[in-house]
Amino acid sequence: MQEIEFLKYLVENIVEHTADVKIEKKEDELGTLLTLQVHPNDMGIIIGKKGSTVNALRSILRLQGMKFGKKVTLKVLEQE
C-alpha cells in the first residue's frame, strides 16, 4: 500500500469530516514528505493530547517507510 493511501485510510477512520482530508506527496533525495490537511474541527483529533496522535501517525509512517527503504515525514497544515 502506498504512503498516501495508507495515511488516508488511517486519518479517514479517526476524523469526522472525511471529505476534507487532503494529502500531498513530495519526494526528493532526502525522502518522502506527506502534507496533511483536515477540516479545522478535526485538528484536535489529529493532533491529540500533547501531540500523541500525530506522533503515532508519524511513527507508523516512518516504520512503513523503513520497510521499503524510504524516509517518510508527515507535516500537518492548518486550513486558512
Summary of the structure (lengths in Angstrom):
residues: 80
radius of gyration: 12.1
end to end distance: 30.5
largest distance: 35.0
contacts: 220
relative contact order: 0.22
helix: 50%
strand: 25%
